[in-house]
């Protein structure tokens, strides 16, 4: 990957010149002490910008948590990495592999990178508590910074939960009580206990609710106004969209419906009926990331030409299966030449989402998801059908082919196909399968049969070896019973 070297001071990370014990006290990429960085409003803004930039790295949403590993797990590509001829090897989570996907190593890097972003968000929030009232005079700016940091912390934790947490959370009481990940809210090196999935969900919602209060000043924001690029930030509408996503995951239909409809009605965006020159549908993005020189940076994965078989390609037969097309004929704009480059000579195709992407956007939340959530949680079958068919009709599918949602089975089956089409190359389809406990043979990849074990990532070795222990948990419980403050061991 031709990764651009960012020179702006906003890029937060662990400097190679700084010891592990000191990195939380050091500013982004400059070795400026944090106590100096957070003495100016621009320092806070730089630290916040750094969170977004680090989210574009390869181990996060610049590859594996968007079009990379997540879509490999959903079998969206026919390209197999060197070292394997078997699609099922992507589900080897318990050991390192010298060739192929090496999913265990990729997952360990994802875990570390996500918690690094969380640590930086916590560090910003710590300093916000210390002196933001003094340093940032404008209350709107002050609340914006805190709201975005809280929302990003919640966003990252939610994807960690979706990966390392249970399958079909809403459908099982036992799943809710599964211990899965720590929810880190402190900017230090202390070990934190694994929380139950239910506790993690509660913490995510708590952070999002506070973030929404902080960002209430922009509740009338129209996301079609691109003057300040708020549509790519964790804005007020993006927080509502996240609440819809989390409540839907948790099986809270009432709150999921309320927030999804709120986004649809208030964000200002509308569903597109054309993807000409914009296969990513950037005018539907509620929250996303900007990657500088995106096409060049992602050319190892998406490019047209005689070497397409070294990229994230799919066979034409696979494309037709995913998008329910016949040959090159399709009503659905998501399968047409404006969305995919087709090579009849090589009998394969490749998505144009990261090739013809002039806005250099990696989408993380788009408007159609709100329609799908509203469909899933609607009480009335005709209302559910309205939401899903509204998206289908905008994509070019005739009303004569409208789907019905008279039963829960029909609704989930229809949504299954739509998530697969709509979010190709965006990493959301695997989460849909996991959230809904969809197991069995994959229609577009019949050589793969998913089982529940494929959906639950094991903790990285380092977390197992150095993380919170059962003994520490027992000590914590005993000490709490005695009414004494606990100081976690580092």
C-alpha positions in Angstrom: 0.0 0.0 0.0 1.4 3.4 -1.1 0.7 5.1 2.2 0.9 8.9 2.3 3.1 10.3 5.0 1.1 13.0 6.8 3.1 16.0 7.9 0.4 17.8 9.8 0.7 17.8 13.5 -2.7 16.3 14.0 -1.6 12.7 13.4 -1.7 11.0 16.8 0.3 7.9 17.5 3.0 6.4 19.6 6.2 8.2 18.5 9.1 5.9 17.9 11.2 8.4 20.0 9.0 8.1 23.0 8.8 5.2 25.6 5.6 3.3 26.0 5.3 4.7 29.5 5.4 8.3 28.3 3.4 8.3 25.1 0.2 9.5 26.6 1.9 12.6 27.7 3.2 13.4 24.2 1.4 15.4 21.5 0.7 14.1 17.9 3.7 13.2 15.9 5.8 16.2 17.1 7.0 15.0 20.5 5.5 18.2 22.0 4.3 17.5 25.5 0.6 17.2 25.8 0.5 19.8 28.5 1.8 22.3 25.9 -0.4 21.1 23.0 -3.6 21.5 25.0 -2.9 25.1 25.9 -4.5 26.4 22.7 -7.8 25.9 20.9 -5.8 24.8 17.8 -4.1 22.2 19.9 -7.4 20.6 20.8 -8.6 20.8 17.1 -5.3 19.1 16.0 -5.7 16.3 18.5 -9.3 15.8 17.3 -8.3 15.8 13.7 -5.6 13.2 14.5 -8.3 10.8 15.6 -9.9 10.9 12.2 -6.6 10.6 10.4 -5.5 7.5 12.4 -8.9 5.9 11.5 -7.7 5.9 7.9 -4.8 3.6 8.6 -4.7 0.1 7.1 -5.4 -1.7 10.4 -8.6 0.3 10.9 -11.0 1.8 8.3 -8.4 2.5 5.6 -8.6 -1.2 4.8 -9.5 -4.0 7.2 -12.5 -2.5 9.0 -14.1 -1.4 5.7 -13.4 -3.0 2.4 -10.6 -5.3 3.6 -10.9 -8.1 6.1 -14.6 -7.5 6.8 -15.6 -8.0 3.2 -13.1 -11.0 2.9 -15.0 -12.6 5.7 -18.3 -11.9 3.9 -16.7 -13.6 0.7 -17.2 -10.5 -1.4 -14.0 -11.1 -3.5 -12.8 -14.0 -5.6 -9.2 -13.0 -5.2 -7.4 -15.3 -2.8 -4.1 -14.2 -1.2 -0.9 -16.0 -2.0 -0.5 -19.0 0.1 -4.0 -20.4 0.0 -6.4 -21.9 -2.5 -9.2 -22.3 0.1 -11.7 -19.5 0.9 -12.4 -21.0 4.3 -8.8 -20.3 5.6 -9.9 -16.7 6.2 -11.8 -18.1 9.3 -8.6 -19.5 10.9 -8.5 -17.3 14.0 -6.6 -19.4 16.4 -3.1 -19.6 14.9 -0.8 -17.6 12.7 -0.5 -18.7 9.1 2.6 -18.0 7.0 0.6 -17.6 3.8 -2.9 -16.7 2.9 -5.0 -14.4 5.0 -3.2 -14.7 8.4 -6.4 -13.5 10.0 -5.1 -14.0 13.5 -2.3 -11.5 13.0 -4.7 -9.0 11.2 -7.2 -9.2 14.1 -4.4 -8.6 16.6 -3.4 -5.5 14.7 -7.0 -4.3 14.4 -7.5 -4.7 18.2 -4.3 -2.8 19.0 -5.0 0.0 16.5 -8.6 0.5 17.7 -7.6 0.7 21.3 -4.8 3.1 20.4 -7.4 5.5 18.9 -9.6 5.1 22.0 -6.6 5.9 24.2 -6.0 9.1 22.2 -9.6 10.0 22.5 -9.5 9.5 26.2 -6.3 11.6 26.4 -8.1 14.4 24.7 -11.1 14.1 27.0 -8.8 14.1 30.0 -7.2 17.4 29.0 -10.7 18.7 28.1 -11.7 18.2 31.7 -8.5 19.8 32.9 -8.5 23.1 31.1 -10.9 23.3 28.1 -13.1 26.0 29.9 -10.0 28.2 30.1 -8.4 27.5 26.8 -11.5 27.3 24.5 -13.5 30.5 24.9 -16.3 29.6 22.5 -18.8 27.2 24.1 -19.9 25.8 20.8 -16.4 24.9 19.8 -15.7 23.5 23.2 -18.8 21.3 23.1 -18.1 20.2 19.5 -14.7 18.9 20.5 -16.0 16.9 23.4 -19.0 15.6 21.6 -17.0 14.3 18.6 -14.4 12.7 20.9 -17.1 10.9 22.9 -18.9 9.8 19.8 -15.7 8.5 18.2 -14.9 6.5 21.4 -18.3 5.0 21.2 -18.0 4.2 17.5 -14.7 2.4 17.9 -15.9 0.4 20.9 -19.0 -0.6 19.0 -17.0 -2.2 16.2 -14.8 -3.9 18.7 -18.0 -5.3 20.3 -19.3 -6.4 16.9 -16.1 -8.3 16.3 -15.2 -9.8 19.6 -18.7 -9.9 21.1 -21.4 -12.5 20.7 -23.4 -13.3 17.6 -27.1 -12.4 17.6 -26.9 -10.3 20.7 -30.6 -9.3 20.6 -31.8 -12.9 20.3 -30.1 -14.4 23.4 -29.9 -13.5 27.0 -26.8 -15.6 27.3 -25.2 -13.5 24.5 -25.8 -10.3 26.5 -23.9 -11.7 29.5 -20.8 -12.8 27.4 -17.7 -11.1 28.6 -15.9 -9.7 25.5 -14.0 -6.4 25.6 -12.9 -3.7 28.0 -14.6 -0.3 27.7 -11.8 2.1 28.3 -12.6 5.6 29.5 -9.3 6.3 31.2 -6.2 7.8 29.7 -3.6 5.7 31.5 -2.0 2.3 31.3 -4.2 0.5 33.8 -5.6 -2.9 33.0 -9.4 -2.8 32.5 -11.7 -5.7 33.0 -13.6 -7.5 30.2 -17.2 -6.3 30.4 -20.3 -8.2 29.4 -21.7 -7.3 26.0 -24.7 -5.7 27.8 -22.4 -3.5 29.8 -20.5 -2.5 26.7 -23.8 -1.6 24.9 -24.8 0.5 27.9 -21.5 2.4 27.9 -21.7 3.0 24.2 -25.2 4.5 24.5 -24.2 6.6 27.4 -21.3 8.1 25.5 -23.5 8.7 22.4 -26.2 10.4 24.5 -23.7 12.8 26.0 -22.2 13.4 22.6 -25.6 14.2 21.2 -26.2 16.8 24.0 -22.8 18.4 23.2 -23.6 18.6 19.5 -27.2 19.8 19.9 -26.2 23.2 18.6 -26.2 21.7 15.1 -29.4 19.7 15.2 -30.6 21.9 12.2 -27.5 21.1 10.2 -28.1 20.4 6.6 -25.5 17.8 5.5 -25.8 18.9 1.9 -24.0 22.1 3.0 -20.4 21.1 2.4 -18.8 24.4 3.5 -17.2 23.0 6.6 -17.2 19.3 5.7 -19.4 18.5 8.7 -20.8 15.6 6.7 -17.5 13.7 7.2 -17.3 14.5 10.9 -19.1 12.8 13.8 -21.8 15.4 13.5 -25.2 15.5 15.3 -26.9 13.5 12.6 -24.1 10.9 12.6 -24.6 10.5 16.4 -28.3 9.8 15.8 -27.4 7.4 13.1 -25.0 5.6 15.5 -27.8 5.4 18.1 -30.1 3.9 15.5 -27.4 1.3 14.7 -26.6 0.4 18.3 -30.3 0.3 19.4 -31.0 -2.0 16.4 -28.1 -4.2 17.4 -29.5 -4.4 20.9 -33.1 -5.2 19.8 -34.5 -1.9 21.1 -36.9 -1.4 18.2 -38.6 1.7 19.5 -35.4 3.7 20.0 -33.9 2.3 16.8 -36.9 3.4 14.8 -37.0 6.9 16.4 -33.4 7.7 15.7 -33.4 6.2 12.1 -36.4 8.3 11.2 -34.9 11.3 12.8 -31.9 11.0 10.5 -34.0 10.4 7.4 -36.2 13.4 8.1 -33.7 15.9 9.5 -30.2 15.4 8.0 -31.0 17.0 4.6 -29.6 14.2 2.5 -31.8 12.3 0.0 -31.3 8.9 -1.7 -29.5 9.2 -5.0 -30.9 7.7 -8.2 -27.6 7.9 -10.1 -24.0 6.9 -9.3 -22.5 8.4 -12.5 -19.0 9.7 -11.6 -19.8 8.9 -7.9 -20.0 5.2 -7.3 -19.4 5.7 -3.6 -22.6 7.8 -3.5 -20.9 10.5 -1.5 -24.0 12.6 -1.3 -25.5 10.0 1.0 -22.6 9.9 3.5 -23.7 10.8 7.0 -20.2 10.0 8.5 -17.0 9.1 6.7 -13.3 9.6 6.5 -11.2 11.6 4.0 -8.1 9.8 2.8 -5.6 12.0 1.1 -4.7 10.7 -2.4 -7.1 7.8 -1.9 -6.9 6.3 -5.4 -3.1 6.1 -5.2 -3.1 4.8 -1.6 -5.6 2.0 -2.4 -4.2 1.1 -5.8 -2.8 -2.2 -4.4 -6.4 -3.2 -3.8 -8.5 -1.5 -6.5 -7.3 -0.7 -10.0 -8.3 -1.6 -13.5 -6.1 -3.1 -16.2 -4.4 -6.4 -17.0 -3.5 -7.1 -13.4 -7.0 -7.1 -12.0 -6.5 -10.6 -10.7 -4.0 -9.2 -8.1 -6.7 -6.8 -6.8 -10.0 -7.2 -4.9 -11.8 -8.5 -8.0 -14.8 -10.8 -8.4 -15.8 -13.1 -11.2 -18.6 -11.9 -13.3 -20.6 -14.9 -12.1 -20.1 -13.8 -8.5 -21.1 -10.3 -9.4 -24.3 -11.6 -11.0 -25.1 -13.7 -7.9 -24.5 -10.9 -5.4 -26.6 -8.4 -7.4 -29.2 -10.8 -8.8 -28.3 -9.8 -12.3 -28.4 -11.8 -15.6 -25.3 -11.3 -17.7 -24.6 -7.6 -18.1 -28.2 -6.7 -17.9 -29.4 -5.1 -14.6 -31.9 -2.6 -13.5 -29.9 -2.0 -10.4 -27.4 0.9 -10.8 -25.3 -0.8 -8.1 -24.3 -3.5 -10.6 -23.9 -1.4 -13.7 -20.8 -0.1 -15.4 -21.0 3.1 -13.3 -20.4 1.0 -10.2 -18.1 -1.8 -11.6 -15.5 -2.1 -14.2 -16.2 -5.3 -16.1 -13.6 -7.1 -18.2 -15.1 -9.6 -20.5 -11.7 -10.7 -21.6 -10.7 -11.6 -18.0 -14.3 -12.5 -17.0 -14.0 -10.5 -13.8 -15.1 -7.1 -12.4 -13.9 -4.7 -9.8 -15.7 -2.0 -7.8 -15.1 1.6 -8.8 -15.9 2.9 -5.3 -12.2 3.5 -4.5 -11.2 4.2 -8.1 -13.7 6.9 -9.3 -13.8 8.6 -5.9 -13.0 12.2 -6.5 -14.2 13.2 -3.0 -11.7 10.7 -1.5 -14.2 9.4 1.0 -14.3 6.2 2.9 -18.0 5.9 3.9 -18.7 4.7 7.4 -22.4 5.5 7.7 -24.7 6.2 4.7 -28.3 7.2 4.5 -29.7 3.9 3.1 -28.8 2.1 6.3 -31.3 4.3 8.2 -34.0 3.1 5.7 -33.0 -0.5 6.3 -33.1 -0.1 10.1 -36.5 1.6 9.8 -37.6 -1.4 7.7 -36.3 -3.9 10.2 -37.9 -2.4 13.3 -41.2 -1.1 11.9 -44.3 -2.6 13.5 -46.4 -2.6 10.3 -45.4 -4.8 7.4 -46.5 -2.2 4.8 -44.4 0.4 6.5 -41.4 -2.0 6.5 -41.9 -2.7 2.8 -42.1 1.1 2.1 -38.6 1.7 3.6 -36.8 -1.1 1.8 -38.5 -0.6 -1.5 -37.8 3.2 -1.4 -34.1 2.4 -1.6 -34.6 -0.4 -4.2 -36.6 1.9 -6.4 -34.0 4.7 -6.1 -31.4 2.2 -7.2 -33.4 1.6 -10.4 -35.3 -1.6 -9.5 -38.9 -1.3 -10.8 -41.9 -1.2 -8.5 -43.1 -4.4 -10.2 -40.3 -6.2 -8.3 -41.0 -4.6 -4.8 -40.4 -7.0 -2.0 -43.0 -7.9 0.7 -42.3 -7.9 4.4 -45.3 -9.7 5.7 -43.3 -12.0 8.0 -40.1 -11.6 9.9 -38.4 -14.2 7.7 -39.3 -12.3 4.6 -38.0 -9.0 6.1 -34.6 -10.4 7.1 -34.2 -12.3 3.8 -34.9 -9.1 1.9 -32.5 -7.0 4.0 -29.9 -9.7 3.7 -29.8 -9.2 0.0 -29.9 -5.4 0.2 -27.1 -5.1 2.7 -25.0 -7.4 0.4 -25.6 -5.1 -2.6 -25.7 -1.7 -1.0 -22.6 -2.0 1.2 -20.3 -4.0 -1.2 -16.8 -2.8 -0.4 -17.8 -1.0 2.8 -17.5 -3.8 5.4 -21.1 -3.7 6.7 -22.5 -7.0 5.3 -20.5 -9.3 7.6 -21.8 -7.4 10.6 -25.4 -7.9 9.3 -24.9 -11.6 9.1 -23.4 -11.8 12.6 -26.0 -9.5 14.2 -28.8 -11.6 12.8 -27.2 -15.0 13.4 -27.3 -15.9 9.7 -25.5 -19.1 9.3 -25.3 -21.7 6.5 -24.1 -21.8 2.9 -23.5 -18.5 1.3 -25.6 -18.0 -1.9 -22.8 -16.1 -3.7 -20.0 -18.4 -2.4 -21.5 -21.9 -2.2 -18.2 -23.4 -1.2 -18.4 -21.6 2.1 -20.8 -22.5 4.9 -20.8 -20.1 7.9 -21.1 -21.4 11.4 -21.4 -19.4 14.6 -17.7 -19.8 15.4 -16.9 -17.8 12.3 -18.5 -14.7 13.8 -16.7 -14.5 17.2 -13.1 -13.3 17.2 -10.9 -14.7 19.9 -9.0 -12.2 22.2 -5.5 -11.5 21.0 -2.7 -13.4 22.7 -1.4 -10.2 24.3 -4.8 -9.4 25.9 -5.1 -13.0 27.2 -1.5 -12.9 28.6 -1.3 -9.4 29.9 -4.9 -8.2 30.3 -7.3 -8.3 33.2 -7.2 -11.6 35.1 -9.8 -13.5 37.1 -7.7 -13.0 40.2 -7.9 -9.2 39.8 -11.6 -9.4 39.3 -12.0 -11.4 42.5 -9.9 -8.9 44.4 -11.9 -6.0 42.9 -15.2 -7.6 44.1 -13.8 -8.3 47.6 -12.4 -4.8 47.9 -15.6 -3.1 46.7 -17.5 -5.1 49.3 -15.2 -3.6 51.9 -15.8 -0.1 50.5 -12.2 0.6 49.6 -11.0 2.3 46.4 -9.4 0.0 43.8 -6.2 1.0 42.1 -5.8 -1.3 39.1 -2.3 -2.7 38.6 -0.4 -1.7 35.4 
